[in-house]
């Protein structure tokens, strides 16, 4: 597998711009946050050039909450271009009263010419750039994969799922349902729900057999599969569980699994954000610390800068993507995760893990127990809203 992992935003942005310049036929981009700043403007300018001058098919989708303040600026900039731009569930006066408004597209994905893809946790923001944000830049991870004979199916299903989501949102048919899919052009030959259901089940089964393994949450069944597979990976771990998530709000089931593995002698460690952009999520997560620490789970919080990487090492298997260890990623949001058994990738994550730990503070049970009453109350209060944080 031809893979490259980025732990610095500047390296990722430079590589992305280089790949975009070489695009020949198609570009599909999804981001939760796409800020119109020096980096975002460079990308938009390049997308306009690709669509207008090179006649490359360019599709860009951003989230209506994550990029809310940038939408009008981007719309104006792309108004006279051939770039196909849509917003995932934009926030309006009327939309806030609709059910499902909390379900967001949290994916970060770029697919170029069906040959190269990027996925991970980085958004298009200046916070990831050391050049723009200095030493306090956010710590995040992005993965670049190239298509070859071994991952042909991975690219096929990754792109197919992205197109289904894009076209569904474009036609106002989200959440994606069987009825909605009947209206998509690439499925117009199927005229019955039973026929579509049969095709969809076959498609989902085949999509779960790719290498590297792909996890999406396009359909409700996909979300259940992602949760169950993740829990299964935790359960089967024999040596180590190194879990990284900026928002760690574990469910009782996850906590029981982590405690069980720690008591069995598995090296269970959690790295999360101490310095955070979502204080309520951090407080909710801290309410679970004592329960986990008692069983031998080791917990670290990065204090030097905001930790935003979603990556895990389960024995020698690496998982990278957009999903957090919280209810929002497991139950609500559109997420994208990839599971890799590549030893080189696992080794790189281990090296970075050691660097991250050096920037972090380990939480010790004896000290954590002495935190103040206000701290304890806020933790319990926000954990009560864990389903929506």
C-alpha positions in Angstrom: 0.0 0.0 0.0 1.4 3.4 -1.0 0.6 5.6 2.0 1.9 8.8 3.5 0.9 10.2 6.9 1.0 13.9 7.8 1.2 15.2 11.4 1.8 18.8 10.3 -0.8 20.9 8.5 1.7 22.7 6.3 3.0 19.5 4.9 -0.5 18.3 4.2 -1.6 21.5 2.5 1.6 21.6 0.3 1.0 18.0 -0.8 -2.7 18.6 -1.5 -2.0 21.7 -3.6 0.6 19.8 -5.6 -1.9 16.9 -6.2 -4.7 19.3 -7.2 -2.5 21.0 -9.8 -1.9 17.6 -11.4 -5.7 16.7 -11.5 -6.9 15.6 -14.9 -10.5 14.4 -14.7 -12.2 14.8 -11.3 -11.9 16.2 -7.8 -14.3 15.5 -5.0 -13.8 17.3 -1.7 -15.7 17.2 1.7 -14.7 19.2 4.8 -16.5 20.0 8.0 -14.6 23.3 8.3 -13.4 25.1 5.2 -12.2 28.6 6.1 -11.6 31.3 3.5 -8.1 32.3 4.6 -4.7 32.1 2.9 -4.8 28.3 2.5 -8.6 28.1 1.8 -8.3 30.8 -0.9 -5.4 29.1 -2.6 -7.4 25.8 -2.8 -10.5 27.6 -4.1 -8.5 29.5 -6.7 -7.0 26.2 -7.8 -10.4 24.5 -8.0 -11.8 27.4 -10.1 -8.8 27.0 -12.5 -9.3 23.3 -12.7 -13.0 23.5 -13.4 -12.9 26.5 -15.8 -9.7 26.1 -17.6 -8.9 22.4 -17.5 -12.5 21.2 -17.5 -12.0 19.0 -14.5 -15.2 17.9 -12.8 -15.0 19.5 -9.3 -17.4 18.8 -6.5 -17.0 20.6 -3.2 -19.2 20.1 -0.1 -18.8 21.8 3.3 -20.8 21.5 6.4 -23.5 24.1 7.3 -22.4 24.3 10.9 -18.7 23.8 10.8 -18.3 26.3 7.9 -21.3 28.5 8.7 -19.4 31.8 8.8 -17.6 31.1 5.6 -20.5 30.0 3.3 -21.5 33.4 1.9 -17.8 34.3 1.1 -17.2 31.0 -0.7 -20.5 31.3 -2.6 -19.5 34.7 -3.8 -16.0 33.5 -4.8 -17.3 30.5 -6.8 -20.3 32.3 -8.3 -19.0 32.5 -11.8 -17.1 29.2 -11.9 -17.9 25.7 -12.9 -17.2 24.3 -9.5 -20.2 22.3 -8.2 -20.5 23.7 -4.6 -23.1 22.6 -2.0 -23.6 23.0 1.7 -24.5 20.0 3.9 -27.7 20.9 5.9 -27.2 24.7 6.1 -28.5 26.5 9.2 -31.5 28.8 8.6 -34.3 30.2 10.7 -36.5 27.3 9.7 -34.0 24.5 9.7 -33.3 24.8 13.4 -36.8 23.4 14.0 -36.2 20.3 11.9 -35.3 17.0 13.4 -31.8 15.7 12.7 -30.2 19.2 12.5 -27.6 17.9 15.0 -26.4 15.3 12.4 -23.5 16.8 10.7 -21.0 15.9 7.9 -17.8 15.6 9.9 -15.8 13.9 7.1 -12.6 15.2 5.7 -12.0 13.7 2.3 -10.4 14.5 -1.0 -10.4 12.2 -4.0 -8.4 13.2 -7.1 -8.8 11.4 -10.4 -9.8 8.2 -8.6 -6.0 7.7 -8.0 -5.2 9.7 -4.9 -7.2 10.3 -1.7 -6.7 12.2 1.5 -8.7 11.5 4.7 -8.2 12.1 8.4 -8.9 14.8 11.0 -7.6 18.0 9.5 -9.8 20.8 8.3 -8.9 23.7 6.0 -8.0 26.1 8.7 -5.1 28.3 9.7 -5.0 26.5 13.1 -3.3 23.5 11.5 -0.5 25.7 10.0 2.7 26.4 11.9 3.5 29.2 9.4 0.2 31.0 10.2 -0.5 29.9 13.8 3.0 29.4 15.2 4.1 26.9 17.8 0.5 26.6 19.2 -0.8 25.1 15.9 -3.2 22.2 16.4 -1.9 18.7 16.5 -3.8 16.6 13.9 -3.3 13.7 11.4 -4.1 13.3 7.7 -3.5 10.2 5.6 -2.7 10.1 1.8 -3.3 6.9 -0.1 -2.5 6.1 -3.8 -4.5 3.7 -5.8 -2.8 0.4 -6.8 -3.8 -3.2 -7.5 -4.2 -4.1 -3.8 -6.6 -1.2 -2.9 -8.6 -1.0 -6.1 -11.9 -1.9 -4.3 -11.1 0.6 -1.5 -11.0 3.5 -3.9 -14.0 2.2 -5.8 -16.3 2.1 -2.7 -14.8 5.3 -1.2 -15.7 7.3 -4.3 -19.1 5.6 -4.8 -20.1 6.4 -1.2 -18.9 10.0 -1.5 -20.9 10.5 -4.7 -24.1 9.0 -3.2 -23.8 11.4 -0.3 -23.0 14.4 -2.5 -25.8 13.8 -5.0 -28.3 13.1 -2.2 -27.6 16.3 -0.4 -27.6 18.2 -3.7 -31.1 16.9 -4.5 -32.3 17.6 -1.0 -32.8 13.9 -0.2 -30.7 13.7 3.0 -30.8 11.6 5.2 -29.9 9.1 2.5 -32.7 6.5 2.3 -33.6 3.7 -0.1 -36.3 5.9 -1.6 -33.8 8.7 -2.1 -31.4 6.4 -3.9 -34.0 5.4 -6.4 -33.9 9.0 -7.7 -30.2 9.0 -8.3 -29.1 8.7 -11.9 -26.6 5.9 -11.4 -29.4 3.7 -9.9 -32.3 4.7 -12.2 -32.5 1.1 -13.7 -33.7 -0.2 -10.3 -37.3 0.7 -9.9 -38.4 -1.1 -6.7 -37.4 -0.8 -3.1 -36.8 -4.6 -2.7 -34.5 -4.5 -5.7 -32.6 -1.6 -4.4 -32.4 -3.1 -0.9 -30.9 -6.3 -2.4 -28.3 -4.3 -4.4 -27.5 -2.1 -1.4 -26.9 -5.1 0.9 -24.6 -6.7 -1.7 -22.8 -3.4 -2.1 -22.3 -2.9 1.6 -21.0 -6.4 2.1 -18.4 -6.0 -0.6 -17.4 -2.5 0.6 -16.5 -4.1 4.0 -14.0 -6.4 2.4 -11.6 -3.8 1.1 -8.0 -3.4 2.0 -7.4 -1.1 3.8 -10.7 -1.5 5.5 -13.2 1.3 5.1 -15.7 2.5 7.6 -18.4 5.0 6.6 -21.6 6.0 8.3 -23.7 6.8 5.2 -26.6 4.6 6.3 -27.9 3.6 9.7 -26.8 0.1 9.1 -23.3 1.4 8.4 -23.2 3.2 11.7 -24.2 0.1 13.5 -21.5 -1.9 11.7 -18.8 0.7 12.5 -19.7 0.6 16.2 -19.8 -3.1 16.4 -16.5 -3.6 14.5 -14.8 -1.0 16.7 -16.0 -2.7 19.8 -14.9 -6.1 18.4 -11.4 -4.6 17.7 -11.2 -3.5 21.4 -12.4 -6.9 22.6 -9.8 -8.8 20.5 -6.8 -6.6 21.5 -4.0 -8.7 23.1 -1.0 -6.3 23.6 -2.0 -2.6 23.4 -4.8 -0.2 22.9 -3.4 3.3 22.2 -6.5 5.5 21.6 -6.3 9.1 20.5 -9.3 11.4 20.3 -9.8 15.1 21.1 -13.3 14.4 22.3 -13.3 11.4 24.5 -16.8 10.9 25.9 -17.0 7.1 26.3 -20.2 5.2 26.5 -20.7 2.6 29.3 -20.0 -0.2 26.8 -16.7 1.3 25.8 -15.7 1.9 29.4 -16.5 -1.7 30.3 -14.4 -2.9 27.4 -11.4 -0.7 28.3 -11.5 -1.7 31.9 -11.8 -5.4 31.0 -8.8 -5.2 28.7 -6.7 -3.3 31.2 -7.4 -5.9 33.9 -6.4 -8.6 31.4 -3.0 -7.0 31.1 -3.4 -5.2 27.8 -1.6 -1.8 27.8 -4.5 0.6 27.5 -3.7 4.3 27.1 -5.9 7.2 26.1 -4.6 10.5 24.7 -7.0 13.3 24.5 -7.2 17.1 24.6 -6.3 19.1 27.7 -6.3 22.4 25.9 -9.5 22.2 23.9 -11.8 24.1 21.6 -14.9 22.3 23.1 -14.7 22.7 26.8 -18.0 21.0 27.5 -16.9 17.8 25.7 -13.7 17.8 27.7 -15.6 18.1 31.0 -18.0 15.4 30.0 -15.1 13.1 29.2 -13.3 13.8 32.5 -16.3 12.4 34.3 -15.3 8.9 33.1 -11.6 9.2 34.1 -11.8 7.9 37.7 -13.8 4.8 36.6 -11.1 4.0 34.1 -8.0 4.9 36.1 -9.1 2.6 38.9 -8.7 -0.4 36.6 -5.2 0.6 35.3 -6.1 2.5 32.2 -3.6 5.3 31.6 -4.9 8.7 30.5 -3.0 11.6 29.0 -4.1 15.2 28.2 -2.1 17.3 25.7 -1.5 20.7 27.3 1.0 22.4 25.0 -1.5 22.9 22.1 -5.0 21.7 21.0 -5.0 18.0 20.3 -7.3 17.2 17.4 -6.0 13.8 16.0 -8.3 10.8 15.6 -6.0 7.9 15.4 -5.6 4.6 17.2 -3.2 1.7 17.5 -4.9 -1.6 18.3 -2.0 -4.1 18.6 -0.4 -3.6 15.2 -3.4 -2.2 13.4 -3.8 1.5 12.8 -7.1 3.4 12.5 -7.2 6.9 11.2 -10.1 9.2 10.2 -12.6 11.8 11.3 -14.4 9.9 14.1 -14.0 10.7 17.8 -14.6 8.3 20.7 -18.0 9.9 21.5 -21.7 9.5 20.9 -21.7 12.1 18.1 -19.3 10.1 16.0 -20.8 6.7 16.8 -24.5 7.6 16.5 -25.1 10.9 14.6 -22.4 12.3 12.3 -21.2 11.3 8.9 -17.8 10.0 9.6 -15.0 8.3 7.6 -12.4 5.9 9.1 -9.8 3.6 7.6 -8.2 0.6 9.2 -4.7 -0.3 8.0 -2.5 -3.3 8.8 0.5 -1.7 7.1 3.5 -2.1 9.5 5.3 1.0 8.3 2.2 3.1 9.0 1.9 1.5 12.5 5.6 2.3 13.2 5.1 5.9 12.2 2.1 6.2 14.6 4.2 4.8 17.4 7.0 7.3 16.8 4.4 10.1 16.8 2.7 8.7 19.9 6.0 9.1 21.9 6.3 12.7 20.7 2.7 13.4 21.7 3.2 11.9 25.1 6.2 14.2 25.7 3.8 17.2 25.2 1.1 15.7 27.4 0.4 15.4 31.1 -0.6 12.0 32.6 -3.6 12.0 34.8 -2.9 10.2 38.1 -5.8 8.9 40.2 -4.5 10.2 43.5 -4.3 13.7 42.2 -7.5 13.6 40.1 -9.5 12.6 43.1 -8.6 15.9 44.8 -10.2 18.1 42.0 -12.6 20.7 43.2 -16.4 20.4 43.7 -17.2 22.8 40.9 -15.1 20.7 38.6 -16.9 17.5 39.6 -20.3 19.1 39.2 -19.5 20.5 35.7 -18.3 17.1 34.6 -21.4 15.3 35.7 -23.6 18.1 34.3 -22.1 17.9 30.8 -21.9 14.1 30.8 -25.7 14.2 31.1 -25.7 15.8 27.6 -23.2 13.3 26.2 -25.5 12.1 23.5 -25.4 15.4 21.7 -21.9 16.7 22.6 
